[in-house]
Amino acid sequence: PKKRLQQFCRKMIAEDVGFKWNCSLRINDLKPEDLDLLRDAGCHRFFTGIESVSPETLKKIHKKVDLDHAKEVIIQAIDKGFEVNTSFIIGFPWETRKDIDDTYMMHHDLLKAGVARSDINILIPLSGTSLINEHNIIFKHGPRAQHYWLDSIPIDENMQRLIEQNPDIFLYTGYFETPGADRKDVLAINKLARDVRRLY
């Protein structure tokens, strides 16, 4: 809660113990004066998950983000000396290639603006989420798991069969079907995002 964060910062300022710290924040709750309070309290780095630039995606995942406000606050934070980390997610079942491209462009623009790190992760199925009951999950692997977390794990026929027979255990090895975007494009944008991050 923002009020509690403000109280914490004021206490840190009053105590003047000289700690440097970082945190994760909901960017929509921040105003320029909050950045000053955070900095004066010793915060030097924060993370914020923007997740997507698609209004449909943000609505479906209940993420209240004003993208213009988020970008403005992030740039102001960089100007004030903060190290800012951001992240996005692609591979939602309803996404189009345009949604993914637009998300990539904001990732790129933030890197260009000076964020310390920005990541684009691929959505993975997780047990207990509504998405796994509402959308198709694909368990299809080549010689190795296609999921970027699992690139080093070989998938032979026996492992493939085990995964397909026990999807509830191995959900994270699958991926959501994205009729509006080719899976190869999703993987390519994820790789491109990592490569571009290294350039900055």
Secondary structure, 3 states (H helix, E strand, C coil): CHHHHHHHHHHHHHHCCCCCEEEECCHHHCCHHHHHHHHHCCEEEEEEEEECCCHHHHHHCCCCCCHHHHHHHHHHHHHCCCEEEEEEEECCCCCCHHHHHHHHHHHHHHHHHCCCEEEEEECCCCCCCHHHHHCCEECCCCCECCCHHHCCCECCHHHHHHHHHCCCCCHHHCEECCCCCCHHHHHHHHHHHHHHHHHC
